[in-house]
Amino acid sequence: MQAVFKELLLKRLDELYQEAEKTVAGMTDTEETFPDPTDRATLESDRNFMLRIRDRERKLIMKIREALQRIEDGNFGICEMCGDDIGIDRLKARPVTTQCIECKRKQEAAERARGG
């Protein structure tokens, strides 16, 4: 089963790298000039939005790499909090997860209680 998750993670990693390359190419290849300040502001807003998306994807890339390392280390699918197995359904939904659903619920409840 870990081989399936490894393949899934590697495919997602490749997709993220391709999107990052497109973004870099799109931002460096264009030589747009906008005499209208509103058009320029729209372009800058769109670029900032795209960069925020790419930053989230960068964080996801790090999580995917960590998950791939856990596969290599033999501890993929084991909750880092309680040591129990993380359910297959949870791993299918979020293969980068490090916690079983019960530990994640407890963590989120504690965060809500702290106001975070």
C-alpha positions, 0 to 999 in steps of 0.5 A: 500500500505504501508503494501506491502512496509513494506513487501518488505523492511523487505524481503530486510533487511533479504537478506542483513543480510544473505549476511553479515553472509555469508561474516563473516563466509567466512572470519573467517572460512578459514585458507588459506596460500599462499606461492605465494605473488600474490595469497595472494594479490589477496585474499586481493583485493577480501576481500577488494572489498567484504568489500566495498560492505558490507559497502554499504549494511550496509548503505542501511540497515540503510536506510531501517530501517529509511524507516520502521520507517517512515512507523510506524510513518505514513509519509512514501511516503511523500517528506521530502523537499516539503511535497508532495506525492512521486509517487508510481513508484518512491517508487517501484524503490527505496522504501527507498527514502525520496524525490519526483522525482522533489525535487531529480532532484533539489538536484542533479542539485544543487550538480552538480552546486557546483561541488559535 
